[in-house]
Amino acid sequence: MRDKLYTLYFRLQDLARGESGQDLVEYSLAVAMIAFAATAGMGSVANGIDTAFSGISSSLGSYTG
């Protein structure tokens, strides 16, 4: 009986010291922050791309017209 209690005690200590769940939470937070930043910055990127293609279109129109 005493051996079983020691075994249970050591297993509980190992569970208390385990940090594997923290890694998952940290990675999830990092992915969420990257997704938020990408979503927030998408508007300015889209406007920049639109401006660049408009400039290219104007330049090509002047050369072919």
C-alpha positions in Angstrom: 0.0 0.0 0.0 2.8 2.3 0.9 4.5 1.8 -2.6 1.2 2.7 -4.3 0.9 5.9 -2.3 4.5 6.8 -3.2 3.8 6.1 -6.9 0.7 8.3 -6.8 2.5 11.0 -5.0 5.3 11.1 -7.6 2.9 11.1 -10.5 1.0 14.0 -9.0 4.3 15.9 -8.6 5.1 15.2 -12.3 1.7 16.5 -13.3 2.1 19.6 -11.2 5.5 20.3 -12.8 4.5 19.7 -16.3 4.6 22.6 -18.7 3.4 21.0 -21.9 0.0 22.8 -21.7 1.7 26.2 -21.5 3.4 25.7 -24.8 0.1 25.1 -26.5 -1.4 28.3 -25.0 1.6 30.4 -26.0 1.5 29.1 -29.6 -2.2 29.8 -29.8 -1.7 33.3 -28.5 1.1 33.9 -31.0 -1.1 32.7 -33.9 -4.0 34.8 -32.8 -1.8 37.9 -32.6 -0.4 37.2 -36.1 -3.8 36.7 -37.5 -5.1 39.9 -35.9 -2.1 41.9 -37.2 -2.6 40.5 -40.7 -6.3 41.3 -40.7 -5.7 44.8 -39.3 -3.0 45.6 -41.9 -4.9 44.2 -44.8 -6.7 47.4 -45.5 -3.6 49.5 -46.0 -2.0 46.8 -48.1 -5.0 46.6 -50.3 -5.0 50.4 -50.8 -1.3 50.4 -51.6 -1.8 47.6 -54.2 -4.7 49.4 -55.7 -2.7 52.6 -56.0 0.2 50.8 -57.6 -2.0 49.1 -60.2 -3.8 52.4 -60.9 -0.4 54.0 -61.6 0.7 51.1 -63.8 -2.6 51.3 -65.7 -2.2 55.0 -66.3 1.4 54.5 -67.5 0.4 51.7 -69.9 -2.6 53.7 -71.1 -0.4 56.7 -72.0 2.0 54.5 -74.0 -0.6 52.6 -76.0 -3.0 55.6 -76.5 
